[in-house]
């Protein structure tokens, strides 16, 4: 194993661009995690053929498109030997479900290196930091994201809160859908802006809210 090899995994291309522009991590190796694991179906074996097939349907893209957007940026994670991984994610639900997925994948691969989770705000400024081991997260991922069950306890408080919001988000009459129903006469673009502002804990963006509003107004 290469000694002192650190890989920084960032929540998405926008954070990657910001860190590059500001030279935040200087010459450190960074890769973006371009997924939205809080949305759509998935399977137990992360990044397996079955998983990729499911996620292409969720995002309505081809396998090649999914490979370009999500898998290719992650090749250093898949192919390189690293003994330290640094995760850079927000505290919101969107990011925490991505965190859970990455940790679960590392657990499935029996990764034994050290992991640091850096939580940042919406301006990418560091808020908190946790030191972790990739143990127990595969089972947690399966319980939460496959069976949609709330664990008895989750040591990481931000992840625990993210899971609570995720399971609420999956409910038929969650607070997001109720808000949409109460604002039937508000134009879609305006409603999207309102929801991004009023439901920051969820961390959803334009695409997710447009889809949520469309489905709600079509009675799905």
Backbone bond lengths (Angstrom), bond angles and torsions (degrees), N, CA, C in turn:
res aa  C-N    CA-C-N  psi(-1)  N-CA   C-N-CA  omega(-1)  CA-C   N-CA-C  phi
1 X - - - 1.466 - - 1.530 110.59 -
2 X 1.310 116.74 138.24 1.460 121.31 177.36 1.518 108.80 -68.98
3 X 1.307 116.60 127.72 1.451 120.44 -177.68 1.535 111.28 -78.51
4 X 1.319 114.20 144.72 1.468 121.45 174.84 1.526 113.51 57.85
5 X 1.308 116.13 31.61 1.460 120.97 177.18 1.522 108.69 -90.63
6 X 1.337 116.51 117.84 1.462 121.44 -179.36 1.521 109.96 -113.17
7 X 1.312 115.49 136.07 1.457 121.81 175.40 1.523 108.32 -121.39
8 X 1.324 116.65 126.08 1.462 122.10 179.55 1.529 108.84 -99.24
9 X 1.318 116.35 122.87 1.465 121.58 178.68 1.523 108.16 -107.28
10 X 1.327 116.03 121.33 1.462 122.60 -173.68 1.518 110.49 -109.83
11 X 1.333 115.73 147.30 1.461 118.99 -179.21 1.532 111.18 -78.93
12 X 1.319 115.09 80.67 1.451 119.78 170.97 1.521 115.78 98.67
13 X 1.326 113.49 166.22 1.462 121.97 -175.04 1.524 112.40 -68.01
14 X 1.338 117.76 -33.77 1.470 119.19 -178.80 1.527 111.24 -63.95
15 X 1.328 117.03 -43.82 1.456 120.00 176.71 1.526 110.14 -64.11
16 X 1.322 116.64 -40.42 1.466 121.62 178.45 1.531 110.24 -58.80
17 X 1.323 116.65 -46.78 1.467 121.06 179.20 1.529 111.04 -61.61
18 X 1.340 116.14 -43.94 1.469 120.07 -178.72 1.527 110.90 -62.91
19 X 1.322 116.39 -45.70 1.463 119.92 -179.77 1.526 111.22 -63.68
20 X 1.345 116.67 -36.86 1.460 121.11 177.45 1.524 110.88 -65.49
21 X 1.336 115.37 -46.56 1.469 121.14 -177.19 1.527 111.71 -62.77
22 X 1.330 116.23 -39.62 1.465 120.43 -175.63 1.528 112.93 -90.54
23 X 1.345 116.58 -7.40 1.454 119.67 -177.84 1.509 112.73 64.50
24 X 1.334 115.90 28.98 1.468 121.28 -172.63 1.528 112.50 -58.01
25 X 1.328 116.73 -46.02 1.466 120.17 -179.55 1.534 112.07 -103.48
26 X 1.319 114.98 10.97 1.467 122.52 176.17 1.527 111.44 50.71
27 X 1.315 118.54 -116.64 1.470 119.95 -172.84 1.526 112.76 -94.80
28 X 1.321 116.99 6.67 1.470 119.59 179.24 1.534 110.50 -64.25
29 X 1.340 116.35 150.83 1.467 120.93 178.85 1.522 110.32 -80.59
30 X 1.341 115.68 124.40 1.464 121.97 -177.73 1.523 109.76 -123.48
31 X 1.323 115.55 143.53 1.466 120.96 173.59 1.530 108.75 -137.84
32 X 1.348 117.99 144.61 1.467 120.48 177.89 1.527 111.60 -90.95
33 X 1.326 115.88 143.60 1.460 121.49 172.84 1.529 106.95 -99.87
34 X 1.331 115.73 101.62 1.464 121.33 -174.42 1.525 110.45 -99.94
35 X 1.314 115.35 80.25 1.467 121.64 175.62 1.530 108.45 -146.06
36 X 1.321 114.87 170.28 1.469 121.87 176.67 1.520 106.03 -137.01
37 X 1.330 115.13 73.67 1.456 120.43 -170.01 1.523 114.26 -69.21
38 X 1.317 116.95 -12.44 1.465 119.43 176.53 1.524 111.57 -74.73
39 X 1.341 116.80 -8.14 1.465 119.75 -176.16 1.531 110.70 -119.09
40 X 1.318 116.29 132.71 1.457 121.58 171.65 1.511 114.53 84.71
41 X 1.321 115.18 173.36 1.457 120.53 -175.81 1.526 111.47 -83.16
42 X 1.321 114.28 157.94 1.455 122.33 178.08 1.525 107.66 -152.13
43 X 1.318 117.30 171.84 1.456 120.23 178.83 1.524 109.37 -123.27
44 X 1.324 115.04 175.27 1.460 120.94 -172.85 1.520 112.61 -65.46
45 X 1.333 117.40 -44.13 1.461 121.84 -174.29 1.531 110.15 -84.61
46 X 1.318 115.59 95.85 1.466 122.20 -173.19 1.531 111.11 -64.88
47 X 1.335 115.48 132.50 1.472 125.36 -179.79 1.522 113.66 66.91
48 X 1.330 117.56 15.49 1.465 120.85 170.88 1.530 108.24 -74.57
49 X 1.342 116.36 171.43 1.468 120.39 177.64 1.525 110.96 -58.48
50 X 1.331 116.00 -40.97 1.468 120.40 179.26 1.529 110.54 -62.67
51 X 1.322 116.02 -44.04 1.461 121.81 179.06 1.530 110.26 -61.07
52 X 1.324 117.15 -47.62 1.466 121.60 -178.76 1.522 110.71 -61.66
53 X 1.340 116.18 -41.54 1.464 120.39 179.05 1.526 110.62 -61.72
54 X 1.329 116.64 -43.74 1.464 121.17 178.14 1.523 111.57 -61.43
55 X 1.322 115.95 -45.91 1.465 120.09 -174.86 1.529 111.99 -71.18
56 X 1.326 118.15 -30.10 1.462 119.29 175.74 1.530 110.13 -65.78
57 X 1.340 116.53 -36.88 1.468 119.93 177.27 1.525 110.48 -68.47
58 X 1.322 116.57 -41.34 1.466 120.86 179.39 1.516 110.69 -58.17
59 X 1.336 115.98 -46.46 1.465 120.79 -175.28 1.529 113.29 -90.31
60 X 1.348 115.51 -2.26 1.465 120.87 179.17 1.532 111.26 56.61
61 X 1.337 114.84 49.60 1.463 121.40 177.62 1.524 109.03 -130.08
62 X 1.328 116.42 167.06 1.462 120.65 175.84 1.532 108.87 -81.78
63 X 1.321 115.55 167.44 1.468 119.47 176.95 1.525 110.81 -61.56
64 X 1.339 116.48 -37.99 1.468 120.15 179.03 1.523 110.95 -64.60
65 X 1.331 116.04 -41.09 1.467 119.71 178.47 1.523 111.07 -65.19
66 X 1.319 116.30 -41.93 1.467 119.96 178.59 1.528 110.16 -63.96
67 X 1.323 115.38 -39.08 1.469 119.57 178.00 1.525 110.60 -62.39
68 X 1.326 116.84 -44.83 1.466 120.96 -178.94 1.524 111.93 -64.28
69 X 1.330 115.59 -43.42 1.467 120.21 -173.79 1.522 112.09 -79.16
70 X 1.322 116.35 -45.57 1.464 120.22 -170.42 1.525 114.32 -105.57
71 X 1.331 117.43 -47.33 1.459 120.16 -170.29 1.529 114.06 -80.43
72 X 1.327 117.68 -43.09 1.464 119.49 -176.94 1.528 113.35 -60.43
73 X 1.359 118.70 -42.89 1.461 118.05 177.13 1.533 113.23 -61.45
74 X 1.337 116.91 -22.20 1.463 121.07 -177.06 1.532 113.58 -91.08
75 X 1.330 117.63 2.37 1.463 120.11 -176.66 1.524 113.40 -55.43
76 X 1.337 119.55 -39.15 1.477 118.20 177.00 1.533 112.35 -59.50
77 X 1.318 116.83 -33.28 1.461 120.66 177.44 1.517 110.45 -69.63
78 X 1.330 116.12 -39.75 1.453 120.98 -177.55 1.533 112.63 -74.40
79 X 1.334 116.71 -34.14 1.459 120.32 -166.69 1.527 115.25 -110.08
80 X 1.317 118.07 -25.20 1.458 119.93 -174.59 1.525 111.26 -94.45
81 X 1.303 115.84 151.25 1.461 121.92 173.65 1.527 108.64 -90.10
82 X 1.293 116.25 115.74 1.467 120.62 179.44 1.524 109.11 -125.89
83 X 1.321 116.39 144.10 1.463 118.39 179.32 1.522 112.08 -108.02
84 X 1.344 115.85 2.13 1.466 119.08 175.77 1.520 109.23 -148.68
85 X 1.322 115.84 129.53 1.466 121.48 177.63 1.521 108.86 -120.55
86 X 1.317 115.72 132.03 1.462 121.47 176.57 1.525 108.33 -114.07
87 X 1.321 115.98 123.49 1.464 122.16 179.04 1.518 108.87 -101.86
88 X 1.338 116.59 133.67 1.462 122.28 179.52 1.520 108.64 -122.60
89 X 1.344 116.31 104.40 1.459 121.26 -174.62 1.527 110.31 -142.03
90 X 1.318 115.11 160.03 1.459 121.98 175.40 1.524 109.19 -80.23
91 X 1.341 115.98 170.45 1.467 120.76 178.71 1.524 113.00 -83.00
92 X 1.334 118.42 -11.84 1.460 120.32 -171.91 1.531 112.64 -71.21
93 X 1.329 115.20 169.83 1.462 121.41 -176.89 1.522 112.18 -58.44
94 X 1.315 117.20 -46.45 1.464 122.54 -178.36 1.528 109.84 -52.46
95 X 1.322 116.24 -50.40 1.459 121.30 -177.70 1.523 112.29 -70.53
96 X 1.326 116.60 -39.87 1.462 119.21 -176.39 1.524 112.24 -67.20
97 X 1.324 118.18 -31.51 1.461 119.72 175.66 1.529 110.56 -71.52
98 X 1.326 116.66 -31.44 1.463 119.74 172.54 1.527 110.64 -68.14
99 X 1.327 116.60 -41.06 1.467 120.98 176.52 1.528 110.35 -58.07
100 X 1.323 116.62 -47.91 1.462 121.39 -179.29 1.528 110.51 -58.89
101 X 1.330 116.70 -40.38 1.467 120.86 -179.54 1.523 111.53 -65.39
102 X 1.328 116.89 -44.91 1.471 120.43 179.09 1.533 110.46 -63.03
103 X 1.333 116.46 -45.76 1.461 120.11 179.70 1.528 111.36 -63.51
104 X 1.320 116.32 -38.32 1.463 120.40 178.99 1.529 110.61 -65.79
105 X 1.332 116.61 -41.68 1.474 120.06 177.84 1.530 110.34 -61.61
106 X 1.328 117.00 -43.84 1.464 120.97 178.05 1.530 110.81 -61.92
107 X 1.326 115.84 -39.94 1.462 121.16 177.57 1.531 110.27 -63.83
108 X 1.326 116.45 -44.21 1.465 120.80 178.67 1.521 111.87 -60.76
109 X 1.321 116.46 -31.51 1.475 121.74 179.92 1.533 111.60 -90.72
110 X 1.327 116.27 4.23 1.466 122.51 178.78 1.525 111.50 55.94
111 X 1.320 115.19 43.60 1.465 121.29 177.17 1.530 109.48 -66.07
112 X 1.336 116.78 128.90 1.462 120.15 -175.73 1.528 112.79 -111.09
113 X 1.325 117.70 1.72 1.454 120.11 179.47 1.522 111.94 -75.17
114 X 1.316 115.75 176.86 1.458 121.02 178.82 1.526 110.61 -84.38
115 X 1.321 115.43 151.94 1.464 122.28 -179.31 1.519 108.50 -133.05
116 X 1.315 116.13 132.10 1.461 121.46 171.68 1.518 108.42 -116.19
117 X 1.314 116.42 128.72 1.466 121.70 174.96 1.518 108.16 -102.84
118 X 1.339 115.98 116.36 1.458 122.16 177.51 1.530 108.23 -103.73
119 X 1.312 116.61 119.68 1.459 120.73 177.14 1.523 108.75 -95.77
120 X 1.336 115.69 134.73 1.462 121.42 -177.96 1.518 109.87 -126.38
121 X 1.338 115.97 162.42 1.466 119.27 176.62 1.524 109.97 -88.71
122 X 1.344 116.74 -173.54 1.461 119.00 -175.67 1.526 113.07 -71.84
123 X 1.327 116.50 -6.64 1.463 120.83 172.87 1.533 110.96 -103.53
124 X 1.339 115.10 11.17 1.466 123.72 176.98 1.528 113.72 69.75
125 X 1.310 117.40 19.66 1.458 120.33 176.68 1.529 109.25 -85.84
126 X 1.341 117.87 134.75 1.464 121.27 -178.27 1.531 112.88 -59.70
127 X 1.341 115.76 136.18 1.464 122.16 178.91 1.516 112.37 -113.88
128 X 1.346 114.90 -42.93 1.458 119.32 -174.81 1.522 109.37 -156.78
129 X 1.323 116.03 165.17 1.459 120.33 -177.72 1.527 109.64 -145.42
130 X 1.338 115.55 140.24 1.454 121.74 179.09 1.529 109.36 -132.28
131 X 1.318 116.83 142.60 1.460 122.30 173.46 1.523 108.53 -101.25
132 X 1.341 116.46 130.86 1.458 121.05 -171.27 1.519 112.06 -132.13
133 X 1.311 114.82 166.39 1.464 123.66 166.50 1.526 106.87 -125.39
134 X 1.317 116.60 148.35 1.473 120.95 -177.67 1.522 110.32 -82.20
135 X 1.313 115.71 68.87 1.460 120.94 -179.49 1.524 110.01 -133.17
136 X 1.325 116.38 128.78 1.458 121.46 177.00 1.511 115.05 89.74
137 X 1.327 116.99 -8.56 1.464 119.04 -174.64 1.528 113.19 -80.71
138 X 1.327 117.61 -26.53 1.465 119.92 176.22 1.531 110.03 -64.16
139 X 1.331 116.09 -44.35 1.464 120.39 178.04 1.526 110.76 -66.13
140 X 1.334 116.52 -38.12 1.463 120.88 179.46 1.526 110.74 -65.73
141 X 1.322 116.72 -43.55 1.470 122.80 176.69 1.528 110.32 -57.62
142 X 1.332 115.84 -46.64 1.466 119.93 -178.89 1.526 110.85 -63.53
143 X 1.317 117.12 -42.98 1.461 121.39 -179.08 1.520 111.39 -64.24
144 X 1.326 115.70 -44.76 1.469 120.80 -174.21 1.524 112.52 -82.38
145 X 1.330 117.23 -50.81 1.455 121.06 -167.92 1.519 114.14 -93.57
146 X 1.333 116.51 -18.25 1.468 119.42 176.58 1.527 110.43 -100.99
147 X 1.352 116.32 -46.83 1.468 120.68 -176.62 1.524 113.27 -98.00
148 X 1.336 116.98 -8.64 1.471 122.90 177.14 1.533 112.36 55.30
149 X 1.327 114.18 49.07 1.462 121.30 178.49 1.521 110.21 -115.14
150 X 1.330 115.86 145.02 1.461 120.66 178.04 1.523 109.44 -84.98
151 X 1.327 118.07 122.89 1.469 120.55 177.95 1.525 111.24 -65.36
152 X 1.320 115.43 157.50 1.457 119.76 177.60 1.522 110.69 -65.19
153 X 1.310 116.64 -39.91 1.464 119.75 178.34 1.515 110.17 -154.22
154 X 1.326 115.78 144.80 1.466 122.86 175.40 1.517 106.78 -129.75
155 X 1.303 116.50 121.31 1.459 121.14 -173.13 1.527 112.47 -61.28
156 X 1.321 116.43 -42.62 1.463 120.33 -179.82 1.527 110.02 -76.58
157 X 1.319 117.76 114.88 1.469 120.80 -177.23 1.524 112.87 -61.16
158 X 1.340 120.00 -45.09 1.473 119.14 178.88 1.520 112.30 -61.61
159 X 1.329 116.82 -37.72 1.461 120.20 178.23 1.522 110.55 -68.58
160 X 1.316 116.78 -39.81 1.460 120.69 177.41 1.529 110.79 -59.05
161 X 1.332 115.92 -45.19 1.468 120.55 178.59 1.527 110.74 -65.97
162 X 1.323 116.90 -40.04 1.456 120.85 177.93 1.512 111.97 -60.86
163 X 1.327 116.45 -40.29 1.468 121.44 178.66 1.530 110.44 -65.63
164 X 1.335 116.70 -43.52 1.465 120.14 177.66 1.528 110.87 -57.06
165 X 1.332 116.45 -46.18 1.468 121.02 -179.55 1.527 111.10 -66.81
166 X 1.328 116.69 -39.11 1.462 121.21 179.83 1.518 111.25 -61.85
167 X 1.335 116.94 -46.85 1.461 120.59 -179.40 1.525 111.36 -67.71
168 X 1.332 116.69 -31.74 1.462 120.41 174.26 1.529 110.49 -68.71
169 X 1.323 115.35 -40.53 1.471 123.03 179.67 1.534 111.26 -59.72
170 X 1.333 116.47 -30.69 1.461 120.79 -179.10 1.529 113.33 -78.49
171 X 1.330 116.57 -15.32 1.463 119.54 -177.91 1.524 111.52 -68.50
172 X 1.318 114.56 148.93 1.466 120.23 -176.75 1.519 112.03 -61.35
173 X 1.321 116.63 -41.00 1.464 120.58 -178.54 1.529 110.35 -114.42
174 X 1.324 115.93 55.77 1.460 118.83 179.15 1.519 111.15 -74.45
175 X 1.328 116.79 170.54 1.466 120.86 -174.36 1.531 112.61 -64.83
176 X 1.317 117.74 -26.05 1.471 120.56 178.23 1.530 110.17 -69.32
177 X 1.326 116.44 -45.27 1.458 120.59 -179.60 1.526 111.23 -68.31
178 X 1.329 116.42 -36.88 1.460 120.01 177.34 1.530 110.55 -64.75
179 X 1.318 116.75 -38.20 1.467 121.64 177.95 1.532 110.19 -63.99
180 X 1.333 116.21 -42.28 1.467 120.72 178.12 1.528 110.64 -62.29
181 X 1.332 116.14 -42.52 1.457 120.55 -179.46 1.531 112.10 -64.30
182 X 1.326 116.10 -34.85 1.468 121.08 179.73 1.526 112.34 -75.06
183 X 1.315 116.51 -13.21 1.465 120.77 -177.29 1.532 110.19 -123.92
184 X 1.314 114.49 47.64 1.471 120.39 -177.51 1.524 113.13 -61.80
185 X 1.332 116.56 -30.05 1.459 119.71 -174.86 1.526 113.67 -90.96
186 X 1.298 116.22 -1.42 1.472 119.83 -179.62 1.529 109.15 -82.90
187 X 1.342 118.37 130.42 1.472 120.64 177.56 1.531 111.30 -55.77
188 X 1.319 115.85 148.12 1.462 121.41 -173.92 1.529 112.41 -55.23
189 X 1.342 116.93 -48.18 1.463 120.39 -176.98 1.530 111.02 -60.63
190 X 1.315 116.83 -40.90 1.463 121.45 179.30 1.532 110.23 -67.63
191 X 1.325 116.20 -41.96 1.458 120.61 -178.92 1.532 111.02 -64.96
192 X 1.318 116.86 -38.59 1.468 120.84 176.89 1.522 109.92 -58.66
193 X 1.326 116.77 -46.81 1.468 121.25 179.42 1.524 111.65 -61.57
194 X 1.321 116.38 -41.98 1.465 121.19 179.31 1.527 111.18 -62.62
195 X 1.330 115.72 -41.08 1.463 119.43 -176.52 1.530 111.64 -72.33
196 X 1.317 116.67 -37.70 1.466 119.64 175.69 1.520 109.77 -60.52
197 X 1.326 116.32 -39.51 1.464 121.33 -178.26 1.534 111.78 -73.68
198 X 1.332 117.10 -40.60 1.463 121.10 -172.60 1.529 115.07 -87.79
199 X 1.326 116.72 -16.35 1.466 119.56 -177.46 1.530 110.38 -126.33
200 X 1.311 115.44 53.23 1.471 121.10 -177.23 1.524 112.87 -61.11
201 X 1.334 116.70 -31.88 1.468 120.32 -178.80 1.529 112.52 -58.94
202 X 1.329 116.18 -27.22 1.463 119.40 -178.41 1.531 111.97 -79.19
203 X 1.332 116.82 -29.40 1.457 120.14 177.15 1.513 114.68 70.57
204 X 1.327 117.70 16.36 1.465 120.85 -180.00 1.522 110.38 -76.50
205 X 1.324 116.16 153.55 1.452 121.23 -178.92 1.509 112.84 -112.55
206 X 1.323 115.84 -170.84 1.466 122.16 -177.81 1.524 112.28 -51.49
207 X 1.331 115.89 -49.92 1.467 120.48 -174.50 1.516 111.69 -59.32
208 X 1.339 116.40 -46.16 1.465 119.86 -178.51 1.529 111.77 -65.52
209 X 1.336 116.38 -40.89 1.466 119.11 -178.35 1.529 112.06 -72.52
210 X 1.322 117.43 -37.21 1.469 119.74 175.42 1.526 109.85 -58.49
211 X 1.327 115.89 -44.34 1.468 120.43 -178.79 1.530 110.96 -67.12
212 X 1.319 115.82 -41.63 1.462 121.12 -179.45 1.526 110.74 -63.52
213 X 1.331 117.14 -43.67 1.466 122.21 179.95 1.526 110.33 -67.01
214 X 1.325 116.17 -44.08 1.465 120.75 179.39 1.523 111.04 -59.42
215 X 1.347 115.60 -48.38 1.469 119.93 -178.60 1.528 110.61 -63.73
216 X 1.324 116.64 -41.21 1.461 120.68 -178.85 1.523 111.32 -64.53
217 X 1.325 116.48 -43.25 1.467 120.21 -177.16 1.525 112.27 -75.53
218 X 1.333 116.03 -16.69 1.472 119.91 175.73 1.525 111.47 -95.18
219 X 1.345 114.90 1.50 1.445 119.91 177.01 1.513 114.99 78.63
220 X 1.346 116.87 22.32 1.482 120.04 179.44 1.517 110.22 -85.49
